[in-house]
């Protein structure tokens, strides 16, 4: 008997009461726990009525994959198995999702790059699977330390990309991500990113609802493309092999489909705003002329710098981006009103977020965007490093 057939209208196969995402995230009572990011991800998946998960070990997400496997052994996940390598995992995820399964997997660093071809294929076939990306270094010399350079490779795959700062956000985002990705007018994969080790292995307080509730199951028959099952012939959207009939038709089909994928990501905006309570979160002084634009752990460090600047009588604020794709251009522009200088601290060497910010704001904003500080290779970013960047800029302005 399949897991799906072992459900009633009110309970899933593990006996959890089915509830809406709004109830899970905003209404259900919560209690405080003390957990690592990997343990929190297990708790999120436990409450998501997940049909399938495929895993492959690579630090620092190995523990998270292992804990999802424990959920399968405990009866909370329908199907769980280990792939033969990272490329195989992402291909198998695609197969599970195309068949109509709510599917999740995890990866890190070099595993992301080895599997890269699959991510554009995921979005192209409009599967609403979720990837938890626990970012780590990818370049030589070998490192397993946190470095989010790999995110830059994911930016144009057609997937949604959300970025969690801490374990609480990882829990809430992982649940909301399934719901948003599965909306019929969205229905593209979603990547939920955290900085490896800084979040995956850090133990923090987290507020969790009871584990006797879970999300309603995914309904693949509401998808814009039908699932592959015994009633539906294989091929998903390539039933008529237009690629072999006409170059012109092929070009037109591919071009229009790529625009449609990106439009689908943009259609996620109202849903993401609802479940994340905004695409950007702003803390600090509302009338500040100095701002920090950041995501993930860098936003936490920027908040530390904000507190130190306050002690010096210097007003500043932190603009934390919750989503990278869709990029929150309108919300960022609003948050930058009155800001003369904005710094973009990042945990990577190339400054991919700075590039995204400058591209989005070009010709629309008078704020000067300063890239940095940047740390790479897994180094920490003490608040002093951010303060030094700010003070050098302020002092150079006085000298002029």
N, C-alpha and C positions, 0 to 999 in steps of 0.2 A: 504494500500500500504506500502511495506517495505521501509526503508530508502534507501537501495541499489538501488531499482528500481526508486527512485526519484533523479537520477543523470544523468548528461550528460557526455560526454567524457572530458569536460573541467571544470565542476563545480560539487561540491558535493551537498547533499540534503539541506544544509543550504545556498547555493549560493556562497560559497567560491571557488575561482579559484584554481584548483588542480596544484600543483607544485612538483618537485622532492625534496628530502631531501637536495641535494647539493644546490639547489636554496634557500631553506628555511634557511639553516644554514650558507651558505657562500656568497650568492650573493644578497639576498633581503635587501633593505635598512632597517636600524633599527633606532629607537628613544629611548631615555632614559626614564625610568619609575622608580618609587620608590615603591617597593613591598616586602611583606613577601614571604617566600618560598612557603607557601600554595597558595597564590595568583598567584605566578609565575607558579605553577603546573597547576592551572586552565588555564592560558594563553597557556601553552604548549598543554594541552589536547584539547583546543579549536581549535588548528591548526593541529590536527592529524587525522581527520575523524574517530573518535572512534565509533565503533558499539555498544559497551556495557561496562557498569561499574557496579560493585556490591560493596556495602559499608556496613561498620559496624563501629559505633563510638568507638574509643579508643584514648585517649590523647597520643601524640600530633597531630595525623593525622586526628582527627575528622573534623577540619575546611576544610582540603583539600578534604575530602570525600563530605562534604556539598557543597563546591564550584563546584565540578564536577557535583553534582546534579543540581545546578543552570544552568550549561551548558545544561543539558538535557531539563530543562524547557525552555531554550532559543532556543532549536532546534539544538544544536551542537553535541549532543551525541544521538545515536540511541535508546538505551535501558538503563534504570537506575533503580535499585531497591536496597532495603536494605535486607541483609541476616538476618537470625535469630540468628546467632552467627559467630565467626570468622571461625570456621571449615566449617560451611555452606557456608560462603562467598567464600572461596577458592574452595570448591566443585562446587559451581555455576559458578565461573569463568571458571573452567575447562569445564563445560558443554557449556558455551557460546563460548569458544575458539574452542572446538571440532566441534562445528557446523559451524565454519568458520568466527567467529566474531573477529575483532580487539578489544581486551579486556584489561582493566586496572583496578587495584584496589589498595588500600592503607592499611597499617597496622602499628602497633607499638607494641613493648614490649610483654606483655603476650599474646596478640592476635596472634603474630607470633608463639609462642610455642603451643598454642591451635590448630593452623591450620597446624602444622608441617608435618603431614602425607601427606598432599596434595602436598607439593612442590616437593617431589621426584616423585609423581604421575604425576605432570605437566610435568616434564622433560621426564619421561618415555613415555608419550603419545605425546611428541614432539609438544606441543602447544606453540606458540610464544607470549604468553600474557606478560604483564608487571606488576610488583609489585613495588610500591613506598614504601620503608621501611623507616619510620621516626623513627630512633632508640631511644629507651628509656630503662630505667631500667626494669629488669624482676624478680629480686630476692626480698625476704623478708629482712627487713621490706619494705612494699609497698612504691614505689617511682614512680613518673611520670617524673623524671628528665632524661636528656640525658645520656646515657650509652650504648655503642655499643656491649656489651657482646652478645646480641642476634644474631649478625652477625656470631659469631662462630658456631652457630647451623645450619646456612644456607650453610656453606662452601661446604659440600659434598652432597648436594641435586641434583647436576647435572644441576643447573641453572647457567646462566651467572650472575656475580655480578659486577656492576659498583659503584663507590663511588664519590659523588659530594661534593665539598668543600663549595660551596656558592650558592646563588640563581641563578646566571648566569649559572653555571654549571648544576644546576638542570633543568633549562629550556632547555638548549641545549642537555643534556644527555637524557631527557625524550623523546625528538623527535627522536634523533638518535637511541635510544634503540629499538623502534618499527621496524625501517628499518633493523637493524642488526639482530634482532631476527627472522624476517620474511624471511631472505635470505633462499632459498631452501636448500643450503648446510649447513646451521646452524640450524634454526628452532627449537630452544629450548627456554624456558622462560627466562626472564631477570629480575633481581632485581636491581633497582636503589636505592641506599642507601644515605640518608643524616642523619646527627646527629640531632635528634629532638630538638626543641626549638632553638638551636644554629643557625639552618637554617630555620626550618619551621615557626618560629615566629619572626625572625629577618628581619627588613625592610632594604633593600639595593638597591643601584642603579642597574638596569638591562637593557640591550639593547634588545629590542624586535622588530621583524618584524611586519608589519601591520597584522591585524587579518582578512583581506579579502582573505588570502591565506591559503591553507591547504595541507597536504600530500595526494598523491594518495591513494585510499583505498587499503586495504589488499586483495590479491587474494588468497584464500585458495586452489584453484585448482592447484597452483604451489607448494604446500606443499609436502614433502616426504611421508606423510600419508594423505589420502583423508579425507575431512570433513564429518561429519555425516549429511546427508540431505535426502530429499525424494528419491534421486537417489542412495544413498549409504547405504548399510545395517549397522546397529549399530555394535559396537565392535572395531572400529578403527583398531587395529592391532591384536586383538585376535579373528578373525573370525573363525579360526580353533583352538579349545581349546586344544592346544598341552600339556598344563599343566596336562590334565586328561588322556593323552595317554601314556606318557613315561617320567619317571624321567630323563633319560639321555637327551632327547630332551628338556625338561624343563630347566635343568641346562644349557645346551649349549645356548639355546635361551636367557635366562636371562643374562648369562655372556657376550655374544657377544653384547647384547643390551646395557648393562651398559658401555662397552668400547666405543660403538658407540656414546652414549650421550656425554661422555667426549671428544671424538674426534670432535664432533660437536661444543662443546664449543671452542676447539682449532682452529677450522676452522673460528671462528668469528674474529680472530686476524687481518687479513688485513682490514676487514671492520671497526673494532673498531679503528685501527690506523688511518684510513682515516677520520672518522667522529669526533674522539676525538683529532685529530692532535697529535697522539702519546699515547701510553699506560702509559707512565710516563712523567711528566713534571719536569724539573730540573731548579732551581733558585739558585742564589748565586755565589760563586767563583768556577770557573771551575777547578782550580788546588788545591782545598781544600783537606786536609787530614782528615777532620771531616765532617760527613754527617748526616742528619736526614732522615730516611725512614718513611713516614707517609701517611695517607689517611684522607680524610674528614677534619673536623675542626682541628684535630691535626696537619695537615700540615700548616694551617694558623698560629697556635701558634709556630710551628717550624720556620716559616719565621720571626716571631717576635724575636725569639732567635737568628736567623741568623743575624738580624740587630744589635742586642745588642753585639754580638760577634765581628762584624765588627768594632764597636766603640772601642773595646779593642785590635784591631789589629789582631784578630784571624780569619783566613779564615774558612768558612764552607759553605755547600750547602744543599739544601732541595730537596730530591727526592720524589716527590708526585706520588703515585700510583693511576692511574685513574681506572684501572680494578683490581679486586681481583680474579675473575674467568672469563676469563683465567688469571692466574698469570703471570705477565710480567717478567719472569726470564731473558731472553736475554737482555731486555732493562735495567733491574736493574743491571745486571753484567757490562754492558757497562758504566752505570752511576757511578759505584763504582770504576772504574779504578783510581788508585792513592790514594784512600781513606784508611786510616789506621784504623779508628774507626767510626762505624755508630751506631747511637742511634735510637731507635724505640719508640717514644712517642705514648701512646694509651689512649683512654677513656674507659678502661675496666680493670678488675682486673686480667684476666687470660693471657693476652698477646697473643691473637690469631694471630695478625699480626707478632709479633716477631717469633712465631713458624713457620709460613708460610715462612718467610724470611729465617730462618735458614735451614729449610727443603730444600728450593729451591737452596740455595747457598752451601750446605754442599759439601766439597771437590772440589769446583769450584772457590773459592775466598779466598784470604788471609785477607780480611777485618774482624776485630773483631766486632761482632754484640753485642751491649749492649741493653738489653731490658729495656725500661723506658725512662722517668718517666711514671708511670701509675697512672691515677686517676679514681675513680669509683663512682658510685652512683649519678652521675650528678654534681660532683664538677667541677670547672673550672680548667684549666691548664695554669696558668700564665707563661709567658716567663721565669720568675725567677726560676721556678721549673725545667725547661729544662736546664737553665744555670747552676744550682747547680749540676745537673747530669754530665754535661760536665766538670765543673771545678774540681769536685771530681775525675773524671777519669784522667784528666790531671795532677793533683797534686799527685795522687797515682803513676803515671808513673815516675814523677820526683824523688819521694822518693825511688823508686827501683834503 
